[in-house]
Amino acid sequence: MIPQVAGAVVAAGTAQFLASSATVGDTLDVTKLFIAEFLFAFALVYVILNAVSAKGTSSNSFYSFAIGFMLMTGTFSVAGMSNGIFNADVVTNTPLINLMSWSSIGVHLIVDLTGGILAVLVFIVLNQDDT
């Protein structure tokens, strides 16, 4: 129970920090962008790994709902703070359709890849039987 309470306190503090001064039309705060993109890139990769490759979910045919709701949650909650990309593949395509300049994709690539790599490492540590 103590880890749950500690996790809730950290989550509440993070949410309060991220939403403290966000308004529509503001330029992106790099610190908030880092936190939001990292958390949801991590969560997206972790959900994908658990839903698709974990042995306990091998007969699960509803994994697309888990992944879709993860993306929807991230988009609705932090897209205004971080562009809501959460995926390095998507980041590399945004300049091609003029949604972001080539010079500004670096921060997204670094944060999204870091979140994804950490999610893989956490999955490996927590799911020894699945690796």
Buried (B, 14 or more C-beta within 10 A) or exposed (E): EEEEEEEEEEEEEEEEEBEEEBEEEEEBBEEBBBBBBBBBBBBBBBBBBBBBBBEEBEEBEEBEEBBEEBBEBBBEBBBBBBBBBBBBEBBEEBBEEEEBEEEEBEBBBBBBBBBBEBBBEBBEEEBEEBE
